[in-house]
Amino acid sequence: MTTIRVEPLTAVAFAPFGDVLDTGGAPDRLINQGLCGRYHDRARLDFGPGGRAGISLFKAELRRLPYRLEMVERHPEGSQAFLPMSADGFLAIVAPDEDGRPGVPRAFLTAPGQGVNYLRNTWHGVLTPLAGPGLFAVIDRIGDTANLEEFWFPTQYVVTS
């Protein structure tokens, strides 16, 4: 087994894989009589032909560190955004593509209030809440064509703090 250390989730470190969804910095504009900050257009949503954007709710079982990473998946037809419905952190595990297979994974720990948007065709781990109810709003592609590819690692990784 190979050990992966958890990294804090930052926009710069995560950029090759997707977008960090949070309210960092000043809002782009104030709305609702100046009482609400709008953080505008934070995700690069991308859906293939024959699909449309949909919002689903996912309820995932809680996990803990150390975490055994056995597989990753990707979605060739669309991006996938995960927005926690509580202020609890979760792991966002990603891997670069290396000739159609995942490279060495990286594990990011989200801060309270952060979500992620995985770019289309990005290898990523399964939903991995570490605390709280594990309830997420998910924005992804809804369509009739196959949009899931899984890869099982021949040797597991262990994600640690």
C-alpha positions in Angstrom: 0.0 0.0 0.0 1.1 3.6 -0.7 0.3 6.4 1.7 -1.3 9.7 0.6 -1.3 12.6 3.0 -4.3 14.9 3.0 -3.8 18.4 1.7 -5.9 21.5 2.5 -8.2 22.3 -0.4 -7.2 25.5 -2.2 -8.3 26.8 -5.5 -4.7 26.8 -6.9 -3.9 23.2 -5.9 -7.3 21.9 -7.1 -7.5 23.9 -10.4 -6.2 21.0 -12.7 -9.1 18.9 -11.4 -11.9 21.3 -11.0 -13.2 24.2 -9.0 -13.4 25.0 -5.3 -16.9 26.2 -4.4 -16.8 28.6 -1.4 -17.4 32.2 -0.4 -13.7 33.2 0.0 -13.0 36.8 -0.6 -15.5 39.6 -1.2 -18.7 38.8 -3.1 -18.9 39.6 -6.8 -22.0 41.8 -6.1 -24.6 42.5 -3.5 -28.2 41.5 -4.2 -31.5 41.4 -2.2 -31.5 45.0 -1.1 -27.7 44.8 -0.4 -28.3 42.1 2.3 -26.9 39.1 0.3 -23.5 38.6 -1.3 -23.5 36.8 -4.6 -20.4 34.8 -5.4 -21.1 34.5 -9.1 -20.4 31.7 -11.6 -18.0 29.7 -9.4 -18.0 26.4 -11.4 -17.1 25.4 -14.9 -20.1 23.2 -15.5 -19.8 21.1 -18.7 -22.3 18.6 -20.1 -22.0 16.6 -23.2 -24.5 16.4 -26.0 -27.8 14.7 -25.3 -27.6 15.6 -21.6 -28.8 18.3 -19.3 -27.9 19.7 -15.9 -29.7 18.1 -13.0 -29.7 18.5 -9.2 -29.7 15.3 -7.1 -29.3 14.7 -3.4 -26.7 12.1 -2.2 -26.7 10.7 1.3 -23.3 9.1 1.9 -22.1 7.0 4.8 -19.5 8.6 7.0 -15.9 7.5 6.6 -12.8 8.0 8.7 -9.0 8.4 8.4 -7.0 6.4 7.6 -9.1 5.7 4.5 -8.4 2.9 2.1 -8.6 4.1 -1.5 -9.4 1.2 -3.8 -11.0 2.8 -6.8 -11.7 6.1 -8.6 -14.2 7.0 -11.2 -14.7 9.6 -13.9 -17.6 11.0 -16.0 -16.7 11.5 -19.6 -20.0 13.3 -20.4 -20.1 15.9 -17.8 -18.7 17.8 -14.8 -20.0 16.9 -11.3 -20.4 19.4 -8.4 -20.7 18.4 -4.8 -22.2 20.9 -2.3 -22.4 19.7 1.3 -25.7 20.5 3.0 -23.9 20.9 6.3 -20.8 22.7 7.4 -18.8 19.5 7.7 -15.6 18.7 5.8 -15.1 15.8 3.4 -12.3 14.3 1.3 -12.0 15.3 -2.4 -9.7 12.7 -3.9 -8.5 13.2 -7.4 -5.9 11.8 -9.8 -4.4 13.1 -13.0 -5.1 11.2 -16.2 -2.1 9.3 -17.6 -3.0 7.8 -21.0 -6.5 6.9 -20.0 -5.6 5.6 -16.5 -5.4 7.5 -13.2 -2.0 8.7 -12.0 -1.0 9.1 -8.4 -4.0 10.3 -6.4 -4.1 13.4 -4.3 -6.5 13.9 -1.3 -7.8 17.3 -0.3 -9.7 18.0 2.9 -12.4 20.6 2.4 -13.0 23.3 5.0 -16.4 23.9 6.4 -18.6 25.5 3.8 -16.5 24.3 0.8 -17.7 22.2 -2.1 -16.0 21.0 -5.3 -16.8 20.8 -8.9 -14.9 18.0 -10.7 -14.2 18.8 -14.4 -15.5 16.5 -17.1 -13.3 13.3 -17.3 -11.5 13.9 -14.0 -10.6 10.8 -12.1 -12.0 11.2 -8.5 -12.8 9.2 -5.5 -16.2 8.4 -4.2 -18.1 10.7 -1.9 -16.2 10.6 1.4 -17.8 12.6 4.3 -15.7 12.5 7.5 -18.3 14.0 9.8 -21.9 15.2 9.9 -24.9 13.8 8.1 -23.1 13.1 4.7 -25.9 14.9 2.8 -24.9 16.6 -0.5 -26.6 18.5 -3.3 -25.0 17.3 -6.5 -25.2 19.0 -9.9 -24.3 16.8 -12.8 -25.3 15.5 -16.2 -28.6 13.7 -16.6 -28.9 11.7 -19.8 -29.3 8.3 -21.4 -25.7 7.6 -22.5 -23.1 6.0 -20.3 -21.3 8.6 -18.1 -19.3 6.5 -15.6 -15.9 4.8 -15.9 -14.4 3.1 -12.9 -10.7 2.1 -12.2 -9.8 -0.3 -9.5 -6.2 0.2 -8.3 -4.1 -3.0 -8.3 -2.5 -1.8 -5.0 -4.6 0.2 -2.5 -3.7 3.6 -1.3 -4.1 4.7 2.3 -5.1 8.3 2.9 -3.9 9.7 6.2 -4.0 13.1 8.0 
